[in-house]
Amino acid sequence: MKLDLKQIAETRAALAENEVKQLLQQYSLATPTFKLVERKEDLKGLNLPVALKVCSDKILHKTDVGGVKLNIGNQEELNTIFQQFRKKFPQEKFLAEEMAKPGVEIITGLLRDSTFGLSIMVGIGGILTELYQDATFRVIPIKRYDAEQMLTELKGRKLLEGFRGIKTDREAVINMLLSLSQLGEDLEDYIDQMDLNPVFIYERGLCVVDAKLILRRPPE
Amino acid sequence: MANETKIKSLDAFFNPQSIAVIGVSRDPNKVGSVILSNTLQNQMGIKVYPVNPHLDEIMGLKCYPSVVDIPDKVDLAVISLPAIFVLDTIKECIRKETKAAIIVSAGFGETESGKELEIELKKTIKQSEMRVLGPNTLGILISGKLNTFFLPYDKSTTPPAGHIAFATQSGAMGHLLLERMAFYGVGTSAFIPVGNKIDVDENDLIEYFARDEKTKCIACYLESFAHGKNFFELCKKVSPKKPIVMLKTGSSKWGARAAASHTGALAGSNLVVEGALKQVGIARAQTEEELWDFANFLAYGKVLQGNRIAIITPAGGMGVTATDCIERTPNLTMAELSVSTKERIKTRIPPFASAGNPIDLTATSTPEMIDGVLEDLQKDNSVDGILMFSIPQPPLPVTDEQIEIVVKWARQGKPLVVGTIENRLTTECIRKYAREAVPVFPSIERAIKALQVSFERGEYLKSCQEGEKNKNET
């Protein structure tokens, strides 16, 4: 089912994580396998270990409210944590998601700039993002050349070029930026900001582990 | 107004046939009188009409009570009245069908009390065809043609006619740089301080300068964008044809939104501007010095097609300092000279001199040596650009003969910048190169930064060609 962002933006300020990830998949961006969980019965059928997260358009900072549990290794534990979450967030749904295998972390996203309009960002992720403020922006839409330039501007660019045996799929990162730019172009009127953080980059391919999208009331 | 008409209408600033100077005074030191005497210096045969209801005559010219009383058409009005009289005067100019006006007066949007007045002024001119520069502007300089500054021409110098067009949101900063250009003799095509931008803004000027044949580089000092989106789209079109250099200061208001997303927090005040300017091929200056250096190079230098630099120096110390600087400059690298080039150079220089890169001619260097080595470097395919150090060789200053040789190769050969260390002995040498339109820089680091900008410009132009090719193929 395709998301109708125009309609959602009329009534809501943000998307829930499952919706953002569904949107990303429409733009060929890989995410971990996930299930939206309302009842205990929904918890079955995923490969363990999994993460359980509160999934709501009203809770953007899930970790801050104790709404994330990572690396749940067996079904029993999963059921217990689900019960705890249920009590804590009686109104909400949850996302059960297979744990992604770790990779080089980057951060990417979209942001509405008051001067230039919707812009795209990429940075080196993890704790280094905050430490070095290592990020670079362009106005969307971007071309392949822009995406390549963005990666060469990062101080931590070596992480994406092969460094101490770390191998990463630079091409996949470039394609991700181009897809994200396309997404931004298509939905420009409805996006205020979007965060994909972290994105794990592997030797081949990548995986968007966490994502949020803040909507904007569309212009009349 | 349609865009084409809008840009064409700026001609009234650049090529007026008649000017009304409104607000002249008997006191020759008052702003209006200074503007009048500057305007009278024009060499375009522009007719000048002073306006003041209390005077019959000034500087031997008949003075008119109001702009509407002038018996001729008026292309351009320069207004230097106190702010409260400006609105009525502008209305008169509109009635007179004046094509353009420069409002020098301050006391508008830049002050609390003048904000209302500025809004009123804006409304009035919006309903007319007249173009307005300012308010709160220094006046304009069209090199070799027209000067409407309120700075006395005998106390302020202006650069010779040349290829740098300069639009600035700070009259003072702009003027200080202009004086510096005049000091060295670096030429400018036009200098336009935009003031409060109630009508004419940086986008109008960039588009005008893009079409102006004399302008080879557009330099801008900006504190705020009039229309960011338009600016972005415009520069995307202009940059592949004409380089733009920009010093953009002031920060946006991202702090307030920082909490909502990491992307927002990372944007800070500056990163989106940084990215946007790069995206449209603008060379971004971080300081006033870079603004002037980059503009100087992009107007008068050649674009590097590769990143390998050869250094010629009569002083070993300058050679190694420059080598270190190139090593730490992203994108640039020291050229590995070919064996045959080194052999040829060896035959030209003293046996104890170095034929490797940096090529150290030692204190015994002669104009013939420099000429020969510059010729050798032209033929070496492993050299993309040349950094030539021009310094005095005691007891002699930098000789005219040396300068002539370097100028010759700068004109006919590979991209070349001249570097020196500015002091009492070298200022004149800097002026001589500038007069010959050869990019020259007063420090080692600044010369190398110019080379970096040259390389980035080359890469940008290549990416534009790639883009065109891909477009044609699909």
Interface residues (C-beta under 8 A of the other chain):
Chain A: L60 I107 T108 G109 L110 L111 D113 S114 T115 F116 G117 S119 M121 G123 T129 Q133 A135 T136 F137 R138 V139 I142 K143 Y145 D146 Q149 M150 E153 D192 Q193 M194 D195 N197 K212 I214
Chain B: F225 G228 K229 F232 S252 K253 R257 A260 S261 H262 T263 G264 L266 A267 G268 L271 V272 V273 E274 G275 A276 K278 Q279 S463 E466 G467
